[in-house]
Amino acid sequence: MPLYQISTREPLNPKVKADVAMMITDVHCKHTGAPRTFVNVMFVNRVPLSPATDLHVFGSVRGGRTLQTNDNVEEDMVAQLAALTGVDLRKIEFMIFPIPASHVMEGGVVLPEPGEEASWLEQHHHAAE
Amino acid sequence: MSEKRRFVVLASVHEAGEALNQARALERDIKRVYERHFGKRTSVTCIWMEIPQGQAFIAGYPSTASTVLAPVPDDIEQHGREAFMSDMCDLFRVRTDCDVNEIIVTAMNVSDAKRYAKKARRRFDPKRAKQTMFQIVARMILKRPATGYLKTSLNMPK
């Protein structure tokens, strides 16, 4: 968590997928302070997207962040997605679904609330490996 | 007599991983965990979503992690949720011999899981949404006799 699902009608090429996955990890961590090992990205092909959309981002993220933080993630991510994929900025749709950190277990432990990552990582080194 | 409580578990697992080889045994284990935590009058449907190679990443690099969305009753307390998630992690580790970092469990409330699914479907073209959902369900049902479990793909039907 987060899990970003990138949906397109046709598959992106492997190099673009790898670049997009790295960019999403960079952008999410830059704006939220989350550890990189938390960031999951999946690519979904052949999605019958609505006509106004060529690329759809569905992010399941830990709840509790400010609207401003989520907006910053969206703005930065969408701009870089457009640059990496060549999809028109206006045809990228971005949705976030917040999930309480206490509802998710990774590395065998419940995730920390946003902002509590440092002390959590001190206790659970293995989850950052 | 009270009605059965129904849960749909969605397990996203890698095509080359051990989880699909163990899917039937994992299903039995998952059902046992649900019964132990939420009572015998519990009905669990497992859906196995296969992730093709090269379509999942963690920390920016290719991932082999399985993600399991396992809804729980809305009225569950946090200590019960944690115990349930621990049991789910343990059963995957035992059956598939995966590392603790290769299993991610999300135990949302049932009502939140329904909102999640509804929101995820909003990406579909409204004119094709029903047809797409029908194709996904049909594909799972048609393949069930051969596999013994409900399997779909991360990718949408052709």
Boltz contact constraints between the chains, C-beta under 6 A:
constraints:
  - contact:
      token1: [A, 7]
      token2: [B, 123]
      max_distance: 6.0
  - contact:
      token1: [A, 14]
      token2: [B, 54]
      max_distance: 6.0
  - contact:
      token1: [A, 21]
      token2: [B, 57]
      max_distance: 6.0
  - contact:
      token1: [A, 21]
      token2: [B, 60]
      max_distance: 6.0
  - contact:
      token1: [A, 22]
      token2: [B, 60]
      max_distance: 6.0
  - contact:
      token1: [A, 25]
      token2: [B, 59]
      max_distance: 6.0
  - contact:
      token1: [A, 25]
      token2: [B, 60]
      max_distance: 6.0
  - contact:
      token1: [A, 36]
      token2: [B, 59]
      max_distance: 6.0
  - contact:
      token1: [A, 37]
      token2: [B, 59]
      max_distance: 6.0
  - contact:
      token1: [A, 40]
      token2: [B, 58]
      max_distance: 6.0
  - contact:
      token1: [A, 41]
      token2: [B, 57]
      max_distance: 6.0
  - contact:
      token1: [A, 42]
      token2: [B, 55]
      max_distance: 6.0
  - contact:
      token1: [A, 42]
      token2: [B, 56]
      max_distance: 6.0
  - contact:
      token1: [A, 43]
      token2: [B, 55]
      max_distance: 6.0
  - contact:
      token1: [A, 44]
      token2: [B, 154]
      max_distance: 6.0
  - contact:
      token1: [A, 45]
      token2: [B, 155]
      max_distance: 6.0
  - contact:
      token1: [A, 46]
      token2: [B, 155]
      max_distance: 6.0
  - contact:
      token1: [A, 46]
      token2: [B, 156]
      max_distance: 6.0
  - contact:
      token1: [A, 47]
      token2: [B, 156]
      max_distance: 6.0
  - contact:
      token1: [A, 48]
      token2: [B, 124]
      max_distance: 6.0
  - contact:
      token1: [A, 48]
      token2: [B, 125]
      max_distance: 6.0
  - contact:
      token1: [A, 48]
      token2: [B, 128]
      max_distance: 6.0
  - contact:
      token1: [A, 48]
      token2: [B, 132]
      max_distance: 6.0
  - contact:
      token1: [A, 49]
      token2: [B, 123]
      max_distance: 6.0
  - contact:
      token1: [A, 50]
      token2: [B, 125]
      max_distance: 6.0
  - contact:
      token1: [A, 56]
      token2: [B, 123]
      max_distance: 6.0
  - contact:
      token1: [A, 58]
      token2: [B, 120]
      max_distance: 6.0
  - contact:
      token1: [A, 97]
      token2: [B, 116]
      max_distance: 6.0
  - contact:
      token1: [A, 97]
      token2: [B, 119]
      max_distance: 6.0
  - contact:
      token1: [A, 102]
      token2: [B, 78]
      max_distance: 6.0
  - contact:
      token1: [A, 103]
      token2: [B, 107]
      max_distance: 6.0
  - contact:
      token1: [A, 103]
      token2: [B, 108]
      max_distance: 6.0
  - contact:
      token1: [A, 104]
      token2: [B, 106]
      max_distance: 6.0
  - contact:
      token1: [A, 105]
      token2: [B, 85]
      max_distance: 6.0
  - contact:
      token1: [A, 105]
      token2: [B, 89]
      max_distance: 6.0
  - contact:
      token1: [A, 105]
      token2: [B, 105]
      max_distance: 6.0
  - contact:
      token1: [A, 106]
      token2: [B, 104]
      max_distance: 6.0
  - contact:
      token1: [A, 107]
      token2: [B, 100]
      max_distance: 6.0
  - contact:
      token1: [A, 107]
      token2: [B, 101]
      max_distance: 6.0
  - contact:
      token1: [A, 108]
      token2: [B, 89]
      max_distance: 6.0
  - contact:
      token1: [A, 108]
      token2: [B, 100]
      max_distance: 6.0
  - contact:
      token1: [A, 110]
      token2: [B, 82]
      max_distance: 6.0
